[in-house]
Amino acid sequence: MADPPDHRVTDLPAAKHPSDEDALQALRSLLLSEEQKQILGLQHRLDDPEQRSKETSAVVAEAIRLRREQGGEDALRDALGPSVQEVLRESIRKDSSVFADVLFPVMGPAIRKSVAESIRALLESFNKALESSLSLQGIKWRVEAMRTGRSYAEVALLRSLLYRVEQVFVIHRKTSLLLLHAVGSDVAAEDADMVSGMLSAIQDFVRDSFQSAQGEGLNSLQVGGLQVWIEQGPQATLAAVIRGEAPQAYRVQMRETIEELHGRFGAALEGFEGDAAEFESFRPDLNNCLVAQYRKKEKKPRPYFLVIALVLLAALVSWQFWGFLQARKWRAFVDVLRQEPGIVVTDLAEHGGVFQIRGLRDPLAIDPRALAQSVGLNAQRAEFQWQAFYSLDDAMVLRRARQILHPPETVIMAVERGTLRVAGEAAPGWVEGMRARAPTIPGVVALDDHNLNNPDVLARRKAMLESSIIFFDTGSWELKADQKSRISQVLAPLRSLIQLADSSHQEIEIDIVGHTDRTGAEATNAPLSEARARQVMQELVEAGIDGSYLHAQGVGTTKPVRQEETPSDRQYNRSVTFQISFNPKTN
């Protein structure tokens, strides 16, 4: 080991002498060298973060314990709480499965404990209610209870109950807070807020654990003899605690209830901030979900009585069903009859298997008995009682005008809101008589004959055809017999118009336009109107009209024949009209 350096003054150069300051420094070095080393060591520990962290970690647990023992729990909680919450929140956000794994061992026992307490309280209450029961059935149940070791109430419940909904919860999905809770009168319930929170936790656990798609979740769970059925809506969840086996119809009722809640309280659910008082008005609807069904005591009938009862029941059901079908057919027939122009049905009744139909009928209206036969009904089973009247329906006024005026084939007639429109060509004598007699026809309030014997032949024939209307039944494109005859009436003027246009060196275009009323959706009205136009076009082509002049189009409700104010207006819009245009020939 080397000798320590000699600091004697004699080692200094002979030519120099140390000053007092140097001597003091040398003395300080001799006296404080060890302390300086310790100070440097402390400085190194303070400047090194890793070393400082190790030393702090060794004492932080003991410091927290001492602080708690000294009564500083509140200050410690206030200091550590925000940091712990933020760490948990960030941990769950990054990997929720870790938090689910932590909760898994405690969620199931907690729920089972809560449900078990509810069952225990229910059975105790039921025991008190049935304690005094001394019926034969009650005695049998008591014997079974003693034999099986179960309580009397449990045996009675199992033997008499099919299912019972004991509790119903409405839980806000976003906040997991309880909105409403309904419980049966004899059911002991635990803390509803705790149960709703646990149900929400289970739902979140299932979604996170099994990677369920958005909107999917747990629909039911089984705990002992209880089932929990769950129906979820966009903003709220409906959960029902059921004892026994409920039918699927009850799940439909749950869906309807949660849909009704969203329909009535959609805005309140969206903006819910913790006050559930505004949902109290929905409690009667929630109480309707507390239903139960019990077994009914069945008596076993004797076999021959059962056979006779079944035969009589089958005969009764067959007779009732046949009567129901007949009544249904006659009601449908009356609905058809009401659509016929010139007929007003005021009463329908049945006495002794005979249907009595009363009302008003125009003499020119269709025969109801013939109409009944055409739809497959036995007219002998009906008794018609009609009062005669003059119908002011346009279709009936037109029939009356044709019957009275006897127009020639070259004349086309139409009635629109009481105005008799006459177009075509006729002898002067007939025209003079028509003008004199038309105003006296019941239902005719005005006469329009400016297109009758018009000097402009093309315009006159064009007006005749454009005033023609082909009518259809509601929702149908099939032509009835009277409308086919109306098409036959326009064949001669149409051929004549085509010939006149050709001789006048005019190109003619005949648009067959289908219309519908506004009772249906436009998506179905448009194709229906086109089908009507094509049906009329097919009739014309089959009758010999050159199809190159014809063009079928459907306009739906976009170009109504009339503005719909009355059933008659709707009838006019269920039609096909003609639009004719002329263009000079190019060659």
Secondary structure, 3 states (H helix, E strand, C coil): CCCCCCCCHHHCCCCCCCCHHHHHHHHHHHHHHHHHHHHHHHHHHHHCHHHHHHHHHHHHHHHHHHHHHCCCHHHHHHHHHHHHHHHHHHHHHHCHHHHHHHHHHHHHHHHHHHHHHHHHHHHHHHHHHHCCCCCHHHHHHHHHHHHHCCCHHHHHHHHHEEEEEEEEEEEECCCCCEEEEEECCCCCCCCHHHHHHHHHHHHHHHHHHHCCCCCCCCCEEEECCEEEEEEECCCEEEEEEEEECCCHHHHHHHHHHHHHHHHHHHHHHHCCCCCCHHHHHHHHHHHCCCCEEECCCCCCCCHHHHHHHHHHHHHHHHHHHHHHHHHHHHHHHHHHHHHCCCEEEEEEEEECCEEEEEEEECCCCCCHHHHHHHCCCCHHHEEEEEEECCCCCHHHHHHHHHHHHCCCCCEEEEEECCEEEEEECCCHHHHHHHHHHHHHCCCCCEEEEEEECCCCHHHHHHHHHHCCEEECCCCCCCCCHHHHHHHHHHHHHHHHHHHHHHHCCEEEEEEEEECCCCCCCHHHHHHHHHHHHHHHHHHHHHCCCCHHHEEEEECCCCCCCCCCCCHHHHHHHCEEEEEEEEEECCC
